[in-house]
Every structure is written in C-alpha cells, then in structure tokens.
Amino acid sequence: MTRGLLSEGAQKVVAIEKDPRCILALKELKKHYRDRLEIIEGDATKIQQEKYFTKPVKVIANLPYNIGTKLLIEWLTVRTWPPFWHSLTLMFQNEVAERIVASQGNKSYGRLSVLSNWRCNTSIKMKLNPEVFFPPPKVTSAVVQLEALAEPKYKSNLDDLEIVVATAFNQRRKMLRSSLKKITPDIETILKDIDIDPSLRAEDLTIEKFCLIANKLNLT
C-alpha cells in the first residue's frame, strides 16, 4: 500500500509500522523515495500521531481488525474539531463497515454509526472477498471513507452525546423510557418536552434527536 501511494504521486507518506519485518521492506522503499517517505516505528495506538503530520492529512490504513474500531473512535472523539485529519480511508471487517455507515432504522445502526456520521460524511468504497488476501481470512472486508466536516451536523457536547448514545444502545431492545432511566428518573417527561416518543428504541432515533436529548440533559 505504501508503495502504491508513493507511485501514484503522494507528496509525503508517513508510515507508522510496528512489525519489524515490514520495517525492513519500508526501508528498502525509502532508498528510492527518500524524503517522500518517513518511517515511524511503533504502535499506532500509543503514538501521538498528529505531531508527525502537516494538515491536511489523509489517513489511509489497512488496520489490524483487533485495533481498528478503537483507533477509529479515538480519531472521531478528539476534543478539537475539525481534527488533524481531513479524511480516513480504512479497511474493516464488512460488518464493522456496515455499522459505520448505517443510518437510523438500519439493523447495523448503533453507537459507532452515530459518532461517525455526526462529525463526518461516510461511505463504503469497496468490498473485498477473503480470496484476495493470503492467507484468506474468514470474513469479507470493506474499505470505508470518512470525510471530516468543518463542524458536526448538529450542535451537541461530545461527552453528553456519548453518554446518551452509549446508554441507549447498551439496551437497544428496550424503549427509551427504560434504557435512559439510569441517566435520570425523569427521562419520560424530558423526552416528551422535546417531542420524542418515550416508547421509541435507540435504533429509531436520528442523530439529530440524540443531540436534542444530550442538549436537554446537559450532563457534563
């Protein structure tokens, strides 16, 4: 992938790599591309990535599936927005990709969908069958692109929104009057005040309505 980005004309590629076997291959590439390739040896989950980049940054990664969602959530929940990155083009298991792009009413719609589409435009660019990899995994993969918006689609406090969304989807089959009751016992009255039916479930709410609830509760 690094070779492909450079050969297609990327002015600068910063490659973060943990596997020493891949480091050797990257060093061979650097002999050819010199200043256009910078290699950072380390774990992407532990590196303060933004200090290595000059905006606008396009993050392109074939992430290990066991850390992919964790890294994505970190990128989506940065305090300063717009973030250091302009876009994220990432490969995930197909079911995770579907959760990222899902909209209200879809069976894949959940916390990750809300966080992703509150601050970004999302789309699945391609799906990859196991046979294109060696050795082939047991799952279908998909490449997702998230493009950071200048500001979130709806005004809300990040911490408040995360609490409401996580609580609602933690018991997604329960009605909001029950799933959100642990936040406040007055939740049914609060929902009615903002014209949201307390008998709805988390999957029925648009991102805008989640923001309305978070704004009304003003938890943090």
Secondary structure, DSSP 8 states (H G I E B T S, - for coil): -HHHHHHTT-S-EEEEE--HHHHHHHHHHHHHHGGGEEEEES-TTTS-GGGG--SSEEEEE---HHHHHHHHHHHHT-SSSS-SEEEEEEEEEHHHHHHHH--TTSTT-SHHHHHHHHHEEEEEEEEE-GGGSSS--SS-EEEEEEEE-SS-SS---HHHHHHHHHHHHHTTTSBHHHHTTTT-TTHHHHHHHTT--TT-BGGG--HHHHHHHHHHH---
